[in-house]
Amino acid sequence: MKKRIFSMMTAAMFVAFASYANGGSNEATTNAANNDNTTTERTSEEPLQSMDIVDLAGSQDNLSTLVAAVKAAGLVETLKGDGPFTVFAPTDEAFAALPEGTLEMLLKPENKDKLVAILTYHVVSGSVESSALSDGMEVSTVEGSDIAVEIEGESVMINNASVVNANVGASNGVVHVIDKVILPPNM
């Protein structure tokens, strides 16, 4: 019963914030993207909110490994779809911090299922701004497992990863840049 109530509340929250994320100003989105030194300048003059999640990630120098992984997993068309989606996007440094050889192993075609599971664990259906998150919240991912949200002051943690740049709006959702790759509980 508790899980059903949470699912209904989460669905309502996603619907409410989907319209906000898709209708917010480009100025606010650009400012949010530039508030953290870990986010680099866009390589395009196109406003962030007019780009889909994949193009947005591709325009950021610190998310190139994520883009390569999304391509290897065959998830490009999905994440370019209507959505909306919320993506907790690990930085290149987050992927580099994985044990030696892990990323290379995951990018091999024979490990595509594992890569898909890890990447979809970073995706939530709906567009969720950081203001919709609350301490102790658990959110279901596209992979099927839940992620835990911890908030202490201005710090937001998704499992064991810190959000380093929040609320970067895209045409089909929102991206929150995180400093670690999070893994589904069964891995």
Order of alpha helices (4+ residues) and beta strands (2+ residues): alpha-alpha-alpha-alpha-alpha-beta-alpha-alpha-alpha-beta-beta-beta-beta-beta-beta
